[in-house]
Amino acid sequence: MILDSIKSVCKISYSLIILFCMFTTGADGQGAPILKFNSSGKFKIVQFTDTHLKEYKKSQSDSVLMIMTKILKKEKPDLVILTGDIATSENVKAAWFAITKPMVDAGIPWAVVFGNHDHEHGFTNKQIMDYIETLPFNCSQSGPENISGSGNYVLKIKNIDGKQVKALLYCLDSNAYTTEKDNDELGEYDWIKFDQISWYREESRQFTNENEGNPYPALAFFHIPLPEYKEVVDFKTTIGDKDEGVSSPKINSGMYCAMLESRDIMGVFAGHDHNNNYIGCLNNICLAYGCKTGLDSYGRLEKGARVIVLYEGERKFDTWIETLSSPEKYFVSYPDSFKK
């Protein structure tokens, strides 16, 4: 069983593993892997979401890890992004160790944004981030301490020699629940806060200035979908399963508007709604769900991942849903698939 090896693996010195990571993948000054386009000018991301891993439920946990391992073996991505509700277990460290092990074993860099359930098991998101930052091949960052949430950061994708930035990945904490539980007008789910949006705007402005006024091609990843996801459900160019409503915040804090005005984000990738895996496009910004990966929560769709392929020097990406029985399902290419 996959989880049976965790205790023995834990005995290995992490310092030796991290040193190995630096020699095999390349690393920056903090030991994080350097993300680069390959010699074909492509960069592949696998998005796993809503794994809801409970390491003590061995049959379900092993099945989830098997799905992840098989998809990683087939796709061989340059990066994995876990978009929230990842480890929902009281043994927090064991669960996070287990869920990241498929990437570590394959030598694949990975990053995390938090969902609304990750913090519910005795560790705050900040404490979880402090732990996962010690794990091999991790690219996640705590982010600025003076803004809301934990895990607001930008990943740079560079050219093959690792010297020039060519694309950006914005990772944000979409927070969890509203604080006034007796106020139905606020809704159940929290929103991306104004200080986070200000942080994004400033990061985007600086990167655009650095690139002589040209916005870098960029993607955004967080857990809870934006209210604008509701706008694209019935578009003719929207593709994928649409089997439940959009559980977005009731309060629209303006994240989509900030991306629209900054002109860098090509697509947003969320999780949260287990029976949705569609992608649509609103004003040249794709609004996409991943594919639920976990077994220990609701959801009737086949479990799997979303795959995204970026193209160096172009505002273009391909994406599809990958499951064990249906490879490259719902394939689209941005922007061509969404031209009206």
NORNORWO-V733533 format. One record per residue. N is the residue number from 1. PHI is phi in whole degrees, -180 to 180 (* if undefined). PSI is psi in degrees with one decimal (* if undefined). D_LAST is the distance of its C-alpha to the last C-alpha in Angstrom with 2 decimals. Layout:
# NORNORWO-V733533
n=N phi=PHI psi=PSI d_last=D_LAST
n=N phi=PHI psi=PSI d_last=D_LAST
This chain:
# NORNORWO-V733533
n=1 phi=* psi=145.0 d_last=49.50
n=2 phi=-61 psi=-42.6 d_last=47.04
n=3 phi=-76 psi=-15.5 d_last=48.34
n=4 phi=-64 psi=-22.1 d_last=51.97
n=5 phi=-90 psi=-2.5 d_last=51.78
n=6 phi=-63 psi=-45.3 d_last=50.64
n=7 phi=-63 psi=-42.6 d_last=54.17
n=8 phi=-67 psi=-37.7 d_last=55.37
n=9 phi=-67 psi=-35.4 d_last=52.31
n=10 phi=-59 psi=-23.3 d_last=52.81
n=11 phi=-74 psi=-16.2 d_last=56.16
n=12 phi=-69 psi=139.5 d_last=54.58
n=13 phi=-68 psi=122.5 d_last=54.73
n=14 phi=-66 psi=-29.5 d_last=51.36
n=15 phi=-63 psi=-37.4 d_last=52.58
n=16 phi=-69 psi=-39.8 d_last=52.97
n=17 phi=-64 psi=-45.0 d_last=49.52
n=18 phi=-64 psi=-39.2 d_last=47.88
n=19 phi=-61 psi=-40.7 d_last=49.92
n=20 phi=-61 psi=-42.1 d_last=48.67
n=21 phi=-58 psi=-41.6 d_last=45.05
n=22 phi=-66 psi=-36.6 d_last=45.59
n=23 phi=-78 psi=-29.5 d_last=47.00
n=24 phi=-92 psi=-27.8 d_last=44.46
n=25 phi=-115 psi=-14.8 d_last=41.13
n=26 phi=84 psi=142.9 d_last=42.01
n=27 phi=-148 psi=155.3 d_last=42.26
n=28 phi=-85 psi=-170.0 d_last=42.21
n=29 phi=-63 psi=-22.7 d_last=45.24
n=30 phi=-94 psi=3.5 d_last=44.80
n=31 phi=89 psi=-1.8 d_last=44.60
n=32 phi=-76 psi=143.8 d_last=40.90
n=33 phi=-60 psi=146.6 d_last=39.15
n=34 phi=-88 psi=125.8 d_last=37.31
n=35 phi=-92 psi=128.0 d_last=33.68
n=36 phi=-141 psi=146.2 d_last=32.68
n=37 phi=-65 psi=148.8 d_last=30.14
n=38 phi=-85 psi=-176.7 d_last=31.82
n=39 phi=-67 psi=-17.2 d_last=32.93
n=40 phi=-91 psi=2.8 d_last=29.66
n=41 phi=76 psi=27.3 d_last=27.72
n=42 phi=-123 psi=154.5 d_last=26.33
n=43 phi=-140 psi=119.5 d_last=27.03
n=44 phi=-106 psi=132.4 d_last=26.70
n=45 phi=-118 psi=135.3 d_last=26.81
n=46 phi=-109 psi=125.7 d_last=27.78
n=47 phi=-103 psi=113.7 d_last=27.24
n=48 phi=-100 psi=141.1 d_last=29.91
n=49 phi=-145 psi=151.4 d_last=29.92
n=50 phi=52 psi=51.0 d_last=32.28
n=51 phi=-72 psi=-28.2 d_last=35.01
n=52 phi=46 psi=46.8 d_last=37.61
n=53 phi=-74 psi=126.4 d_last=40.35
n=54 phi=-115 psi=108.0 d_last=43.89
n=55 phi=-66 psi=-20.2 d_last=46.11
n=56 phi=-82 psi=-13.0 d_last=48.96
n=57 phi=-92 psi=84.5 d_last=46.97
n=58 phi=-64 psi=-41.9 d_last=47.53
n=59 phi=-67 psi=-43.4 d_last=45.94
n=60 phi=-68 psi=-43.0 d_last=42.63
n=61 phi=-64 psi=-45.1 d_last=42.69
n=62 phi=-62 psi=-35.2 d_last=43.53
n=63 phi=-66 psi=-42.2 d_last=40.71
n=64 phi=-62 psi=-47.2 d_last=38.14
n=65 phi=-65 psi=-32.5 d_last=39.62
n=66 phi=-66 psi=-44.1 d_last=39.62
n=67 phi=-59 psi=-47.3 d_last=35.89
n=68 phi=-62 psi=-45.9 d_last=35.26
n=69 phi=-62 psi=-42.6 d_last=37.74
n=70 phi=-67 psi=-39.9 d_last=36.30
n=71 phi=-67 psi=-40.2 d_last=32.71
n=72 phi=-65 psi=-39.9 d_last=34.07
n=73 phi=-64 psi=-39.0 d_last=36.16
n=74 phi=-74 psi=-46.5 d_last=33.28
n=75 phi=-86 psi=-29.8 d_last=30.65
n=76 phi=49 psi=59.9 d_last=33.09
n=77 phi=-72 psi=163.0 d_last=30.89
n=78 phi=-86 psi=-18.2 d_last=31.76
n=79 phi=-158 psi=142.7 d_last=31.45
n=80 phi=-113 psi=134.2 d_last=31.41
n=81 phi=-119 psi=125.5 d_last=30.24
n=82 phi=-99 psi=114.3 d_last=31.73
n=83 phi=-103 psi=57.0 d_last=29.75
n=84 phi=93 psi=157.6 d_last=32.46
n=85 phi=51 psi=58.7 d_last=34.91
n=86 phi=-96 psi=-58.5 d_last=36.37
n=87 phi=-118 psi=107.6 d_last=40.16
n=88 phi=-115 psi=66.1 d_last=41.46
n=89 phi=-139 psi=146.7 d_last=45.10
n=90 phi=-68 psi=-30.1 d_last=48.35
n=91 phi=-87 psi=80.9 d_last=49.31
n=92 phi=-62 psi=-49.1 d_last=46.59
n=93 phi=-65 psi=-40.9 d_last=47.53
n=94 phi=-63 psi=-39.7 d_last=48.05
n=95 phi=-67 psi=-42.9 d_last=44.65
n=96 phi=-69 psi=-36.4 d_last=42.84
n=97 phi=-61 psi=-43.3 d_last=44.97
n=98 phi=-66 psi=-44.3 d_last=44.05
n=99 phi=-73 psi=-23.1 d_last=40.28
n=100 phi=-94 psi=-9.7 d_last=40.12
n=101 phi=-61 psi=-38.3 d_last=42.58
n=102 phi=-58 psi=-38.3 d_last=40.08
n=103 phi=-72 psi=-41.9 d_last=38.49
n=104 phi=-62 psi=-44.9 d_last=41.94
n=105 phi=-62 psi=-33.7 d_last=43.31
n=106 phi=-88 psi=-5.4 d_last=40.46
n=107 phi=70 psi=34.4 d_last=40.72
n=108 phi=-108 psi=126.0 d_last=37.10
n=109 phi=-59 psi=148.6 d_last=36.37
n=110 phi=-146 psi=157.7 d_last=35.02
n=111 phi=-145 psi=160.0 d_last=34.10
n=112 phi=-133 psi=139.4 d_last=34.06
n=113 phi=-121 psi=149.4 d_last=32.60
n=114 phi=-89 psi=152.2 d_last=34.42
n=115 phi=-104 psi=-164.2 d_last=33.52
n=116 phi=-87 psi=-6.9 d_last=35.35
n=117 phi=-111 psi=-13.2 d_last=38.00
n=118 phi=-61 psi=-31.8 d_last=39.08
n=119 phi=-88 psi=3.9 d_last=41.63
n=120 phi=-91 psi=11.6 d_last=43.35
n=121 phi=-128 psi=36.2 d_last=45.91
n=122 phi=99 psi=-13.1 d_last=48.42
n=123 phi=-118 psi=136.9 d_last=46.59
n=124 phi=-73 psi=163.9 d_last=44.51
n=125 phi=-60 psi=-36.0 d_last=41.26
n=126 phi=-64 psi=-42.1 d_last=43.15
n=127 phi=-66 psi=-38.3 d_last=45.90
n=128 phi=-62 psi=-46.4 d_last=43.46
n=129 phi=-62 psi=-40.5 d_last=41.83
n=130 phi=-58 psi=-36.5 d_last=45.33
n=131 phi=-74 psi=-50.8 d_last=46.02
n=132 phi=-69 psi=-20.1 d_last=42.89
n=133 phi=-66 psi=-16.3 d_last=43.16
n=134 phi=-88 psi=-8.1 d_last=46.33
n=135 phi=-86 psi=150.1 d_last=44.71
n=136 phi=-63 psi=147.1 d_last=44.02
n=137 phi=66 psi=11.3 d_last=40.64
n=138 phi=-74 psi=136.6 d_last=39.43
n=139 phi=-113 psi=-4.1 d_last=36.95
n=140 phi=-65 psi=152.1 d_last=36.80
n=141 phi=-137 psi=146.8 d_last=38.30
n=142 phi=-64 psi=-35.9 d_last=39.80
n=143 phi=83 psi=-178.1 d_last=38.19
n=144 phi=-60 psi=136.5 d_last=39.65
n=145 phi=-79 psi=-15.2 d_last=42.40
n=146 phi=-96 psi=12.2 d_last=41.93
n=147 phi=-127 psi=166.4 d_last=38.54
n=148 phi=-66 psi=150.1 d_last=37.63
n=149 phi=83 psi=171.8 d_last=37.13
n=150 phi=-129 psi=123.7 d_last=38.17
n=151 phi=100 psi=44.7 d_last=35.97
n=152 phi=-102 psi=111.2 d_last=33.79
n=153 phi=-158 psi=166.5 d_last=33.45
n=154 phi=-121 psi=131.0 d_last=31.38
n=155 phi=-102 psi=131.0 d_last=31.49
n=156 phi=-96 psi=133.4 d_last=31.30
n=157 phi=-107 psi=123.7 d_last=30.11
n=158 phi=-108 psi=171.5 d_last=32.03
n=159 phi=-70 psi=176.3 d_last=32.27
n=160 phi=-62 psi=-28.3 d_last=34.55
n=161 phi=-90 psi=1.9 d_last=37.72
n=162 phi=74 psi=18.7 d_last=36.91
n=163 phi=-105 psi=-26.8 d_last=37.39
n=164 phi=-120 psi=132.6 d_last=34.01
n=165 phi=-71 psi=133.0 d_last=31.35
n=166 phi=-122 psi=-23.1 d_last=27.95
n=167 phi=-158 psi=163.0 d_last=25.93
n=168 phi=-132 psi=148.3 d_last=26.67
n=169 phi=-124 psi=114.6 d_last=26.63
n=170 phi=-92 psi=122.8 d_last=27.31
n=171 phi=-114 psi=127.0 d_last=29.29
n=172 phi=-132 psi=150.1 d_last=30.21
n=173 phi=-86 psi=113.4 d_last=32.49
n=174 phi=-84 psi=8.2 d_last=30.63
n=175 phi=67 psi=-164.3 d_last=34.15
n=176 phi=-130 psi=-86.2 d_last=35.35
n=177 phi=-124 psi=154.8 d_last=36.65
n=178 phi=-70 psi=152.7 d_last=37.37
n=179 phi=-87 psi=-24.4 d_last=41.03
n=180 phi=-95 psi=85.6 d_last=41.84
n=181 phi=-65 psi=-23.2 d_last=41.88
n=182 phi=-90 psi=2.8 d_last=43.28
n=183 phi=-106 psi=95.8 d_last=40.48
n=184 phi=-64 psi=-23.9 d_last=37.82
n=185 phi=-69 psi=-22.0 d_last=35.72
n=186 phi=-83 psi=-18.7 d_last=35.08
n=187 phi=79 psi=-178.0 d_last=33.89
n=188 phi=-87 psi=-39.6 d_last=34.90
n=189 phi=-100 psi=141.0 d_last=32.84
n=190 phi=-73 psi=174.9 d_last=33.28
n=191 phi=-128 psi=163.5 d_last=30.68
n=192 phi=-68 psi=125.8 d_last=30.17
n=193 phi=-79 psi=162.1 d_last=32.79
n=194 phi=-60 psi=-38.6 d_last=32.75
n=195 phi=-69 psi=-30.0 d_last=34.93
n=196 phi=-68 psi=-40.8 d_last=32.57
n=197 phi=-66 psi=-40.9 d_last=29.65
n=198 phi=-62 psi=-40.8 d_last=31.99
n=199 phi=-61 psi=-46.7 d_last=32.92
n=200 phi=-59 psi=-47.1 d_last=29.33
n=201 phi=-58 psi=-42.5 d_last=28.72
n=202 phi=-70 psi=-42.1 d_last=31.94
n=203 phi=-59 psi=-46.8 d_last=31.33
n=204 phi=-61 psi=-43.5 d_last=27.91
n=205 phi=-61 psi=-44.2 d_last=29.52
n=206 phi=-66 psi=-41.9 d_last=32.34
n=207 phi=-65 psi=-39.4 d_last=30.28
n=208 phi=-66 psi=-42.4 d_last=28.09
n=209 phi=-62 psi=-39.9 d_last=31.34
n=210 phi=-61 psi=-29.8 d_last=32.78
n=211 phi=-100 psi=34.0 d_last=29.95
n=212 phi=58 psi=39.0 d_last=30.65
n=213 phi=84 psi=4.2 d_last=28.05
n=214 phi=-105 psi=117.6 d_last=25.13
n=215 phi=-61 psi=135.0 d_last=23.76
n=216 phi=-68 psi=144.3 d_last=24.28
n=217 phi=-59 psi=132.4 d_last=21.43
n=218 phi=-144 psi=154.9 d_last=22.21
n=219 phi=-125 psi=158.5 d_last=21.75
n=220 phi=-126 psi=143.3 d_last=23.45
n=221 phi=-132 psi=127.0 d_last=25.47
n=222 phi=-158 psi=176.4 d_last=27.29
n=223 phi=-88 psi=-56.7 d_last=28.35
n=224 phi=-85 psi=127.4 d_last=27.44
n=225 phi=-67 psi=154.8 d_last=23.74
n=226 phi=-76 psi=156.9 d_last=22.66
n=227 phi=-56 psi=-29.0 d_last=22.26
n=228 phi=-66 psi=-15.5 d_last=18.55
n=229 phi=-57 psi=-30.0 d_last=18.13
n=230 phi=-67 psi=-26.1 d_last=18.58
n=231 phi=-70 psi=-28.8 d_last=15.47
n=232 phi=-98 psi=-3.4 d_last=13.08
n=233 phi=-54 psi=-44.9 d_last=15.29
n=234 phi=-99 psi=8.3 d_last=13.71
n=235 phi=-65 psi=144.8 d_last=9.97
n=236 phi=-64 psi=-28.3 d_last=8.83
n=237 phi=-88 psi=-5.5 d_last=7.84
n=238 phi=-73 psi=134.0 d_last=11.25
n=239 phi=-132 psi=140.7 d_last=13.96
n=240 phi=127 psi=-179.1 d_last=17.74
n=241 phi=-81 psi=134.1 d_last=20.68
n=242 phi=-131 psi=73.5 d_last=20.63
n=243 phi=-108 psi=8.6 d_last=24.31
n=244 phi=-155 psi=165.8 d_last=25.49
n=245 phi=-70 psi=169.3 d_last=24.69
n=246 phi=-88 psi=114.3 d_last=23.75
n=247 phi=-90 psi=63.4 d_last=27.15
n=248 phi=-90 psi=169.8 d_last=26.21
n=249 phi=-63 psi=149.9 d_last=28.66
n=250 phi=-74 psi=-29.9 d_last=29.09
n=251 phi=-87 psi=123.8 d_last=29.55
n=252 phi=-95 psi=105.2 d_last=26.52
n=253 phi=-87 psi=-5.9 d_last=28.21
n=254 phi=101 psi=15.3 d_last=25.38
n=255 phi=-64 psi=-44.3 d_last=24.49
n=256 phi=-61 psi=-42.7 d_last=20.72
n=257 phi=-61 psi=-40.3 d_last=21.39
n=258 phi=-63 psi=-40.2 d_last=23.65
n=259 phi=-68 psi=-40.1 d_last=21.12
n=260 phi=-61 psi=-43.6 d_last=18.51
n=261 phi=-75 psi=-28.5 d_last=21.33
n=262 phi=-79 psi=-22.6 d_last=22.76
n=263 phi=66 psi=21.2 d_last=19.61
n=264 phi=-108 psi=-36.4 d_last=20.82
n=265 phi=-72 psi=123.6 d_last=19.49
n=266 phi=-93 psi=-30.3 d_last=16.52
n=267 phi=-156 psi=147.2 d_last=17.20
n=268 phi=-114 psi=136.6 d_last=19.72
n=269 phi=-128 psi=118.6 d_last=21.72
n=270 phi=-124 psi=-177.5 d_last=24.04
n=271 phi=-134 psi=-128.5 d_last=26.33
n=272 phi=80 psi=-52.3 d_last=28.55
n=273 phi=-96 psi=103.9 d_last=26.99
n=274 phi=-69 psi=-22.0 d_last=28.44
n=275 phi=-103 psi=18.0 d_last=26.57
n=276 phi=-120 psi=136.9 d_last=23.04
n=277 phi=-142 psi=25.1 d_last=21.42
n=278 phi=-83 psi=166.0 d_last=17.69
n=279 phi=-137 psi=129.8 d_last=15.04
n=280 phi=-134 psi=173.6 d_last=11.97
n=281 phi=-133 psi=127.4 d_last=10.29
n=282 phi=-124 psi=114.8 d_last=11.08
n=283 phi=53 psi=44.5 d_last=10.96
n=284 phi=69 psi=15.9 d_last=10.79
n=285 phi=-117 psi=116.3 d_last=13.67
n=286 phi=-73 psi=139.4 d_last=13.70
n=287 phi=-118 psi=110.9 d_last=16.13
n=288 phi=-130 psi=147.3 d_last=17.96
n=289 phi=-98 psi=151.8 d_last=21.20
n=290 phi=-78 psi=-163.7 d_last=23.71
n=291 phi=-119 psi=123.2 d_last=25.71
n=292 phi=-54 psi=132.1 d_last=29.05
n=293 phi=-104 psi=-26.0 d_last=31.85
n=294 phi=-87 psi=162.5 d_last=34.97
n=295 phi=-110 psi=-15.6 d_last=37.12
n=296 phi=-96 psi=47.9 d_last=39.25
n=297 phi=-170 psi=175.5 d_last=37.01
n=298 phi=-66 psi=163.5 d_last=34.90
n=299 phi=137 psi=126.0 d_last=31.88
n=300 phi=-97 psi=-15.6 d_last=31.45
n=301 phi=-73 psi=151.8 d_last=28.77
n=302 phi=-62 psi=138.7 d_last=30.11
n=303 phi=-79 psi=146.5 d_last=30.96
n=304 phi=-179 psi=-136.1 d_last=29.51
n=305 phi=-154 psi=164.1 d_last=27.38
n=306 phi=-104 psi=137.5 d_last=24.00
n=307 phi=-112 psi=137.3 d_last=23.92
n=308 phi=-131 psi=131.4 d_last=22.01
n=309 phi=-121 psi=117.5 d_last=22.41
n=310 phi=-91 psi=154.0 d_last=22.08
n=311 phi=-118 psi=125.0 d_last=22.36
n=312 phi=-61 psi=131.1 d_last=24.96
n=313 phi=78 psi=7.4 d_last=24.03
n=314 phi=-130 psi=149.1 d_last=20.24
n=315 phi=-89 psi=75.9 d_last=17.57
n=316 phi=-153 psi=142.8 d_last=16.60
n=317 phi=-153 psi=152.0 d_last=17.64
n=318 phi=-105 psi=149.0 d_last=17.73
n=319 phi=-154 psi=152.2 d_last=18.68
n=320 phi=-160 psi=168.3 d_last=20.01
n=321 phi=-95 psi=131.3 d_last=22.67
n=322 phi=-117 psi=117.7 d_last=26.08
n=323 phi=-124 psi=170.3 d_last=28.89
n=324 phi=-68 psi=-27.8 d_last=32.13
n=325 phi=-101 psi=-17.2 d_last=31.24
n=326 phi=-133 psi=80.3 d_last=27.48
n=327 phi=-69 psi=143.3 d_last=26.66
n=328 phi=53 psi=45.2 d_last=23.11
n=329 phi=-80 psi=140.7 d_last=21.71
n=330 phi=60 psi=45.1 d_last=18.02
n=331 phi=-67 psi=134.0 d_last=17.30
n=332 phi=-140 psi=157.4 d_last=14.08
n=333 phi=-127 psi=121.5 d_last=13.70
n=334 phi=-89 psi=134.4 d_last=12.39
n=335 phi=-94 psi=-6.0 d_last=10.32
n=336 phi=-59 psi=-38.3 d_last=9.20
n=337 phi=-69 psi=-13.5 d_last=8.69
n=338 phi=-115 psi=10.9 d_last=6.21
n=339 phi=-74 psi=132.2 d_last=3.79
n=340 phi=-89 psi=* d_last=0.00
